[in-house]
Amino acid sequence: MVEIQLANKKQEVDTQQQVVDNNPKKEVKELYDTIIVGAGSAGYTAAIYSARYNLKTLILGEELGGQMNIDCEVENYPGFKKIKGSELMQKFENHAKDLGVQIEMDKVENIEKINNEKFKITTMFSIYYSKNIILALGTKRRKLSIPGEKEFLGRGVSYCATCDGNFYKDKTVAVIGGGDAAFSSAFIMLKHAKKVYIIHRRDEFRAKPGIVNDMKLNTKVEFVMNANVKEILGENNVTKIITDSKDMSEIKLDGVFIDVGVIPNTELAKKVGVELDEENYIKVTPKQETNVSGIYAVGDVTNGSSGVKQMIVAAAEGAIAATSAFSQTRVCKNELKDGDCND
């Protein structure tokens, strides 16, 4: 399954880190116009636009394809009625490469500004320099951090109903969460499972009322409210969960789909002084600028685009950031008052 594949890749990166710790980093002294950190839809689109502006562009991605490698089926990206997320990201990657974008699978460890002129980017393997930085850091799925969650990953525990739903034909599953994403997962599981429990830690849902009402009319759905899952149990595969509910302390089932939100990957942004909002998302202007001159941010890691977290929105932000970086980089014959070029 996808989650296991990603876990294996992480182990490979950890092994590489042990090797790198004992070897000096390669310093690439050539100055890039734009370095993009992150290789999802936002990062690739930023690179495509940057390359078309004839800027020397580099993508540094710890996981090429990003979150789309987990969200397996995409049905709402224009031009594709249905396509695997990983396949769509491969098309993005090929497009960027065809335009001359350099792509390196590497982990960025630190970013620092030098003499207010350029940035020094330190990765696991190398050191790079750039005039501009575009942060396309994405998010990571929030975990429950309970016994059994990690142990049964890929054997009854999943974070992607689209990816793994078909494994639970005529079985009993639970979806944990109370937002739109959790209800979307529950709708997907209704196509496969014979019974779906929706478990939420509060007495009301954050999901849109219309979606909640539709779910309440479905006889295959049972709600477990004011309940926290405390443990996931089984042998070779998941067989039951333990909750703190007085009425349903033990639920026998075959699968657990965890959809309790995401966490923005902002650790790197914090190091370089980028300002975050109260929910730890990067603050950006309509031009995707951060408070640090020369650093832009795009995609799900930002507070932009009215909080709409969709691939097409992330791609649009990537295009905007690349255009903003281009305006900063090129030499203009005529400048407008706001600093944009008029030629």
KEMAR-966477 format. One record per residue (C-alpha): residue number from 1; x, y, z; residue in three letters. Coordinates in Angstrom, 1 decimal, decimal comma, padded with zeros to 4 digits. Example, Ala and Ser with C-alpha at 12.3 -4.5 7.8 and 13.67 -1.06 7.14 Angstrom:
BEGIN
{1 {012,3 -004,5 007,8} 'ALA'}
{2 {013,7 -001,1 007,1} 'SER'}
REM end
This chain:
BEGIN
{1 {000,0 000,0 000,0} 'MET'}
{2 {001,0 003,6 -000,5} 'VAL'}
{3 {001,6 004,3 003,2} 'GLU'}
{4 {004,0 001,4 003,5} 'ILE'}
{5 {005,9 002,5 000,4} 'GLN'}
{6 {006,3 006,0 001,8} 'LEU'}
{7 {007,5 004,5 005,1} 'ALA'}
{8 {010,1 002,5 003,2} 'ASN'}
{9 {011,3 005,6 001,4} 'LYS'}
{10 {011,7 007,4 004,8} 'LYS'}
{11 {013,8 004,5 006,0} 'GLN'}
{12 {016,0 005,0 002,9} 'GLU'}
{13 {016,4 008,7 003,6} 'VAL'}
{14 {017,3 008,0 007,3} 'ASP'}
{15 {020,0 005,5 006,1} 'THR'}
{16 {021,3 008,2 003,7} 'GLN'}
{17 {021,5 010,7 006,5} 'GLN'}
{18 {023,8 008,4 008,5} 'GLN'}
{19 {026,1 008,2 005,5} 'VAL'}
{20 {026,1 011,9 004,9} 'VAL'}
{21 {026,9 012,8 008,5} 'ASP'}
{22 {030,3 011,4 008,0} 'ASN'}
{23 {031,0 013,2 004,6} 'ASN'}
{24 {031,4 016,8 003,7} 'PRO'}
{25 {028,6 018,6 001,8} 'LYS'}
{26 {029,1 019,5 -001,9} 'LYS'}
{27 {029,0 023,3 -002,4} 'GLU'}
{28 {027,4 024,4 -005,7} 'VAL'}
{29 {028,7 027,9 -006,1} 'LYS'}
{30 {026,6 028,8 -009,1} 'GLU'}
{31 {023,9 031,2 -008,2} 'LEU'}
{32 {020,3 030,2 -009,0} 'TYR'}
{33 {017,6 032,7 -009,7} 'ASP'}
{34 {015,0 030,6 -007,9} 'THR'}
{35 {015,2 027,6 -005,7} 'ILE'}
{36 {011,9 025,9 -004,9} 'ILE'}
{37 {011,6 023,7 -001,7} 'VAL'}
{38 {009,0 021,1 -002,2} 'GLY'}
{39 {007,9 019,0 -005,2} 'ALA'}
{40 {004,2 018,8 -005,2} 'GLY'}
{41 {001,7 020,5 -007,4} 'SER'}
{42 {002,6 024,0 -006,1} 'ALA'}
{43 {006,3 023,4 -006,4} 'GLY'}
{44 {006,3 021,9 -009,9} 'TYR'}
{45 {004,0 024,7 -011,2} 'THR'}
{46 {006,2 027,4 -009,7} 'ALA'}
{47 {009,2 025,7 -011,4} 'ALA'}
{48 {007,4 025,5 -014,8} 'ILE'}
{49 {006,5 029,2 -014,7} 'TYR'}
{50 {009,9 030,2 -013,4} 'SER'}
{51 {011,6 028,2 -016,3} 'ALA'}
{52 {009,3 029,9 -018,8} 'ARG'}
{53 {010,6 033,2 -017,5} 'TYR'}
{54 {014,1 032,0 -018,4} 'ASN'}
{55 {015,2 031,9 -014,7} 'LEU'}
{56 {017,7 029,3 -013,6} 'LYS'}
{57 {015,5 027,1 -011,4} 'THR'}
{58 {016,1 024,2 -009,0} 'LEU'}
{59 {013,6 022,1 -007,2} 'ILE'}
{60 {014,6 020,4 -003,9} 'LEU'}
{61 {012,1 017,8 -002,8} 'GLY'}
{62 {012,4 015,3 000,0} 'GLU'}
{63 {009,4 013,4 -001,5} 'GLU'}
{64 {008,8 014,0 -005,2} 'LEU'}
{65 {005,1 014,3 -005,8} 'GLY'}
{66 {004,3 015,2 -002,2} 'GLY'}
{67 {000,9 014,5 -000,7} 'GLN'}
{68 {-000,4 013,5 -004,1} 'MET'}
{69 {001,5 010,2 -003,8} 'ASN'}
{70 {-001,0 009,3 -001,0} 'ILE'}
{71 {-004,2 010,8 -002,5} 'ASP'}
{72 {-004,3 008,2 -005,2} 'CYS'}
{73 {-007,3 009,1 -007,3} 'GLU'}
{74 {-007,9 012,7 -008,6} 'VAL'}
{75 {-011,2 013,5 -010,1} 'GLU'}
{76 {-011,4 017,3 -009,9} 'ASN'}
{77 {-008,3 018,5 -011,8} 'TYR'}
{78 {-009,4 020,1 -015,2} 'PRO'}
{79 {-008,6 018,0 -018,2} 'GLY'}
{80 {-008,6 014,7 -016,3} 'PHE'}
{81 {-011,8 013,0 -015,4} 'LYS'}
{82 {-009,9 010,5 -013,3} 'LYS'}
{83 {-006,2 010,1 -012,8} 'ILE'}
{84 {-003,9 008,7 -010,2} 'LYS'}
{85 {-002,2 011,4 -008,1} 'GLY'}
{86 {001,2 009,9 -008,6} 'SER'}
{87 {000,6 009,7 -012,4} 'GLU'}
{88 {-000,4 013,4 -012,5} 'LEU'}
{89 {002,6 014,4 -010,5} 'MET'}
{90 {004,8 012,5 -013,0} 'GLN'}
{91 {003,3 014,6 -015,8} 'LYS'}
{92 {004,1 017,8 -013,7} 'PHE'}
{93 {007,6 016,6 -013,2} 'GLU'}
{94 {008,2 015,7 -016,9} 'ASN'}
{95 {006,8 019,1 -017,9} 'HIS'}
{96 {009,3 020,9 -015,6} 'ALA'}
{97 {012,2 018,7 -016,8} 'LYS'}
{98 {011,4 019,4 -020,4} 'ASP'}
{99 {011,8 023,1 -019,7} 'LEU'}
{100 {015,2 022,6 -018,2} 'GLY'}
{101 {014,3 022,6 -014,5} 'VAL'}
{102 {016,9 020,8 -012,3} 'GLN'}
{103 {015,2 018,5 -009,8} 'ILE'}
{104 {017,0 017,0 -006,9} 'GLU'}
{105 {015,6 014,6 -004,3} 'MET'}
{106 {017,1 016,0 -001,2} 'ASP'}
{107 {016,1 017,3 002,3} 'LYS'}
{108 {016,6 021,0 003,0} 'VAL'}
{109 {018,0 021,4 006,5} 'GLU'}
{110 {018,5 025,2 006,7} 'ASN'}
{111 {018,0 028,5 004,8} 'ILE'}
{112 {019,9 031,7 005,7} 'GLU'}
{113 {020,1 035,1 004,1} 'LYS'}
{114 {023,6 036,4 003,2} 'ILE'}
{115 {024,3 040,1 003,1} 'ASN'}
{116 {020,7 040,8 002,3} 'ASN'}
{117 {021,5 039,7 -001,3} 'GLU'}
{118 {021,1 036,0 -001,6} 'LYS'}
{119 {020,2 032,8 000,3} 'PHE'}
{120 {022,3 029,9 001,3} 'LYS'}
{121 {020,4 026,6 001,2} 'ILE'}
{122 {021,9 023,7 003,1} 'THR'}
{123 {020,6 020,2 002,3} 'THR'}
{124 {021,4 016,7 003,4} 'MET'}
{125 {024,0 016,4 000,6} 'PHE'}
{126 {024,8 019,9 -000,7} 'SER'}
{127 {024,9 023,7 -000,3} 'ILE'}
{128 {023,2 025,9 -002,9} 'TYR'}
{129 {022,8 029,7 -003,4} 'TYR'}
{130 {019,8 031,5 -004,8} 'SER'}
{131 {018,4 035,0 -005,3} 'LYS'}
{132 {014,8 033,9 -004,4} 'ASN'}
{133 {013,2 031,0 -002,5} 'ILE'}
{134 {009,7 029,6 -003,0} 'ILE'}
{135 {008,6 027,4 -000,1} 'LEU'}
{136 {006,1 024,7 -001,2} 'ALA'}
{137 {006,4 022,7 002,0} 'LEU'}
{138 {002,9 021,2 002,1} 'GLY'}
{139 {001,4 019,5 005,1} 'THR'}
{140 {001,5 016,2 006,9} 'LYS'}
{141 {-001,4 014,1 008,1} 'ARG'}
{142 {-002,1 014,5 011,8} 'ARG'}
{143 {-001,7 011,2 013,8} 'LYS'}
{144 {-003,7 010,0 016,8} 'LEU'}
{145 {-000,5 008,7 018,4} 'SER'}
{146 {-002,2 005,8 020,1} 'ILE'}
{147 {-001,1 002,2 020,6} 'PRO'}
{148 {-001,7 000,1 017,4} 'GLY'}
{149 {-001,8 003,0 015,0} 'GLU'}
{150 {001,8 002,6 013,8} 'LYS'}
{151 {001,9 -001,2 014,2} 'GLU'}
{152 {-001,2 -001,8 012,0} 'PHE'}
{153 {-000,4 000,8 009,3} 'LEU'}
{154 {-001,2 -000,9 006,0} 'GLY'}
{155 {-002,9 -003,8 007,9} 'ARG'}
{156 {-006,1 -002,1 008,8} 'GLY'}
{157 {-005,0 001,4 009,6} 'VAL'}
{158 {-005,1 003,9 006,7} 'SER'}
{159 {-005,0 007,7 006,1} 'TYR'}
{160 {-006,5 007,5 002,6} 'CYS'}
{161 {-009,9 006,1 001,9} 'ALA'}
{162 {-009,5 006,7 -001,8} 'THR'}
{163 {-006,3 004,6 -001,9} 'CYS'}
{164 {-007,3 001,7 000,3} 'ASP'}
{165 {-011,2 001,7 000,3} 'GLY'}
{166 {-011,5 -001,1 -002,2} 'ASN'}
{167 {-009,7 -003,5 000,3} 'PHE'}
{168 {-012,7 -003,3 002,6} 'TYR'}
{169 {-015,5 -004,7 000,3} 'LYS'}
{170 {-018,4 -005,8 002,5} 'ASP'}
{171 {-016,4 -005,2 005,7} 'LYS'}
{172 {-016,9 -003,0 008,8} 'THR'}
{173 {-014,8 000,1 009,2} 'VAL'}
{174 {-014,5 003,3 011,3} 'ALA'}
{175 {-013,7 006,8 010,1} 'VAL'}
{176 {-012,2 008,9 012,8} 'ILE'}
{177 {-012,8 012,7 012,5} 'GLY'}
{178 {-015,5 015,3 012,3} 'GLY'}
{179 {-014,5 017,6 009,4} 'GLY'}
{180 {-015,3 017,7 005,7} 'ASP'}
{181 {-012,3 015,5 005,0} 'ALA'}
{182 {-013,5 012,8 007,4} 'ALA'}
{183 {-017,0 012,8 005,9} 'PHE'}
{184 {-015,6 012,7 002,4} 'SER'}
{185 {-013,7 009,5 003,5} 'SER'}
{186 {-016,9 008,1 005,0} 'ALA'}
{187 {-018,7 008,6 001,7} 'PHE'}
{188 {-016,0 006,8 -000,2} 'ILE'}
{189 {-016,1 003,9 002,3} 'MET'}
{190 {-019,9 003,6 001,9} 'LEU'}
{191 {-019,2 002,4 -001,7} 'LYS'}
{192 {-017,3 -000,5 -000,3} 'HIS'}
{193 {-018,0 -001,3 003,3} 'ALA'}
{194 {-021,2 -002,9 004,7} 'LYS'}
{195 {-021,0 -000,7 007,8} 'LYS'}
{196 {-019,2 002,6 008,6} 'VAL'}
{197 {-018,8 004,0 012,1} 'TYR'}
{198 {-018,0 007,7 012,3} 'ILE'}
{199 {-016,2 008,5 015,5} 'ILE'}
{200 {-015,8 012,0 016,7} 'HIS'}
{201 {-014,5 013,4 020,0} 'ARG'}
{202 {-017,1 016,2 020,2} 'ARG'}
{203 {-020,9 016,4 020,3} 'ASP'}
{204 {-021,1 018,2 017,0} 'GLU'}
{205 {-019,3 018,1 013,6} 'PHE'}
{206 {-017,2 020,7 011,9} 'ARG'}
{207 {-018,3 019,4 008,5} 'ALA'}
{208 {-020,8 021,2 006,3} 'LYS'}
{209 {-024,4 020,6 007,7} 'PRO'}
{210 {-025,7 019,4 004,4} 'GLY'}
{211 {-023,0 016,6 004,2} 'ILE'}
{212 {-023,7 015,6 007,8} 'VAL'}
{213 {-027,5 015,5 007,2} 'ASN'}
{214 {-027,0 013,3 004,1} 'ASP'}
{215 {-024,9 010,9 006,2} 'MET'}
{216 {-027,4 010,7 009,0} 'LYS'}
{217 {-030,0 009,4 006,5} 'LEU'}
{218 {-027,8 006,4 005,5} 'ASN'}
{219 {-028,7 003,2 007,3} 'THR'}
{220 {-025,1 001,8 006,9} 'LYS'}
{221 {-023,7 004,6 009,1} 'VAL'}
{222 {-023,5 004,7 012,9} 'GLU'}
{223 {-022,2 007,7 014,8} 'PHE'}
{224 {-020,1 007,5 018,0} 'VAL'}
{225 {-020,0 010,9 019,5} 'MET'}
{226 {-018,0 012,4 022,4} 'ASN'}
{227 {-015,5 009,5 022,0} 'ALA'}
{228 {-011,8 009,1 021,6} 'ASN'}
{229 {-010,1 006,0 020,2} 'VAL'}
{230 {-007,6 004,9 022,8} 'LYS'}
{231 {-006,2 001,8 021,2} 'GLU'}
{232 {-006,2 -000,3 018,0} 'ILE'}
{233 {-006,0 -004,0 018,4} 'LEU'}
{234 {-005,6 -007,1 016,3} 'GLY'}
{235 {-003,4 -010,0 015,3} 'GLU'}
{236 {-002,2 -010,0 011,7} 'ASN'}
{237 {-004,7 -007,3 010,9} 'ASN'}
{238 {-007,0 -004,9 012,8} 'VAL'}
{239 {-009,9 -006,6 014,6} 'THR'}
{240 {-011,2 -004,0 017,0} 'LYS'}
{241 {-010,7 -000,6 018,6} 'ILE'}
{242 {-011,1 000,6 022,2} 'ILE'}
{243 {-012,7 004,0 022,9} 'THR'}
{244 {-013,5 006,0 026,0} 'ASP'}
{245 {-017,2 006,0 025,2} 'SER'}
{246 {-019,4 004,7 028,0} 'LYS'}
{247 {-021,9 003,2 025,5} 'ASP'}
{248 {-019,4 001,7 023,0} 'MET'}
{249 {-016,1 001,1 024,6} 'SER'}
{250 {-015,2 -001,7 022,2} 'GLU'}
{251 {-016,0 -001,9 018,5} 'ILE'}
{252 {-015,2 -004,9 016,3} 'LYS'}
{253 {-014,2 -003,9 012,8} 'LEU'}
{254 {-011,8 -004,6 010,0} 'ASP'}
{255 {-010,4 -001,2 009,2} 'GLY'}
{256 {-009,7 002,3 010,7} 'VAL'}
{257 {-009,5 005,4 008,5} 'PHE'}
{258 {-007,9 008,3 010,4} 'ILE'}
{259 {-008,8 011,8 009,1} 'ASP'}
{260 {-008,3 014,2 011,9} 'VAL'}
{261 {-006,7 017,0 010,0} 'GLY'}
{262 {-003,2 018,0 008,8} 'VAL'}
{263 {-000,2 019,9 010,2} 'ILE'}
{264 {001,6 022,5 008,1} 'PRO'}
{265 {005,3 021,7 007,5} 'ASN'}
{266 {006,7 025,1 008,8} 'THR'}
{267 {009,8 024,1 010,8} 'GLU'}
{268 {012,1 025,2 008,0} 'LEU'}
{269 {010,2 028,5 007,6} 'ALA'}
{270 {010,5 029,3 011,3} 'LYS'}
{271 {014,3 028,9 011,1} 'LYS'}
{272 {014,6 031,7 008,5} 'VAL'}
{273 {012,2 034,0 010,3} 'GLY'}
{274 {009,1 033,6 008,2} 'VAL'}
{275 {006,0 034,8 010,0} 'GLU'}
{276 {003,2 032,3 010,8} 'LEU'}
{277 {-000,4 032,8 011,7} 'ASP'}
{278 {-002,1 031,5 014,9} 'GLU'}
{279 {-002,5 028,0 013,3} 'GLU'}
{280 {001,1 027,8 012,1} 'ASN'}
{281 {000,4 028,4 008,5} 'TYR'}
{282 {002,8 030,8 006,6} 'ILE'}
{283 {001,4 034,3 006,2} 'LYS'}
{284 {001,4 035,5 002,6} 'VAL'}
{285 {000,3 038,5 000,6} 'THR'}
{286 {-001,8 038,2 -002,6} 'PRO'}
{287 {001,6 037,9 -004,5} 'LYS'}
{288 {002,6 035,0 -002,3} 'GLN'}
{289 {005,2 037,1 -000,5} 'GLU'}
{290 {006,3 036,4 003,1} 'THR'}
{291 {007,6 038,9 005,6} 'ASN'}
{292 {011,1 038,0 004,5} 'VAL'}
{293 {012,1 039,7 001,2} 'SER'}
{294 {012,9 037,2 -001,5} 'GLY'}
{295 {011,0 034,3 000,2} 'ILE'}
{296 {007,6 033,3 -001,2} 'TYR'}
{297 {005,3 030,5 000,0} 'ALA'}
{298 {002,7 028,5 -001,9} 'VAL'}
{299 {000,2 025,7 -001,5} 'GLY'}
{300 {-001,3 024,1 001,5} 'ASP'}
{301 {001,4 025,4 003,9} 'VAL'}
{302 {000,1 029,0 003,5} 'THR'}
{303 {-002,9 030,9 004,8} 'ASN'}
{304 {-003,6 032,2 001,3} 'GLY'}
{305 {-006,6 031,7 -001,2} 'SER'}
{306 {-009,2 031,9 001,6} 'SER'}
{307 {-008,0 028,6 003,1} 'GLY'}
{308 {-009,0 026,5 000,1} 'VAL'}
{309 {-006,7 023,5 000,2} 'LYS'}
{310 {-007,0 022,0 -003,3} 'GLN'}
{311 {-004,4 021,0 -005,8} 'MET'}
{312 {-005,5 023,5 -008,5} 'ILE'}
{313 {-005,3 026,3 -005,9} 'VAL'}
{314 {-001,8 025,2 -004,9} 'ALA'}
{315 {-000,8 025,2 -008,6} 'ALA'}
{316 {-002,2 028,7 -009,1} 'ALA'}
{317 {-000,2 030,0 -006,1} 'GLU'}
{318 {002,9 028,4 -007,6} 'GLY'}
{319 {002,3 030,4 -010,8} 'ALA'}
{320 {001,8 033,6 -008,8} 'ILE'}
{321 {004,9 033,2 -006,7} 'ALA'}
{322 {007,1 032,5 -009,8} 'ALA'}
{323 {005,7 035,6 -011,4} 'THR'}
{324 {006,5 037,6 -008,3} 'SER'}
{325 {010,0 036,2 -008,1} 'ALA'}
{326 {010,5 037,1 -011,8} 'PHE'}
{327 {009,4 040,7 -011,2} 'SER'}
{328 {012,0 040,9 -008,3} 'GLN'}
{329 {014,8 039,3 -010,4} 'THR'}
{330 {014,7 041,0 -013,8} 'ARG'}
{331 {016,1 044,4 -014,5} 'VAL'}
{332 {013,3 046,8 -015,6} 'CYS'}
{333 {013,6 049,7 -017,9} 'LYS'}
{334 {010,5 051,3 -016,4} 'ASN'}
{335 {009,2 050,6 -012,9} 'GLU'}
{336 {005,9 051,3 -011,5} 'LEU'}
{337 {005,5 052,7 -008,0} 'LYS'}
{338 {004,7 049,3 -006,5} 'ASP'}
{339 {007,9 047,9 -008,0} 'GLY'}
{340 {006,4 045,9 -010,8} 'ASP'}
{341 {007,8 046,1 -014,3} 'CYS'}
{342 {006,1 047,9 -017,1} 'ASN'}
{343 {008,0 046,5 -020,0} 'ASP'}
REM end
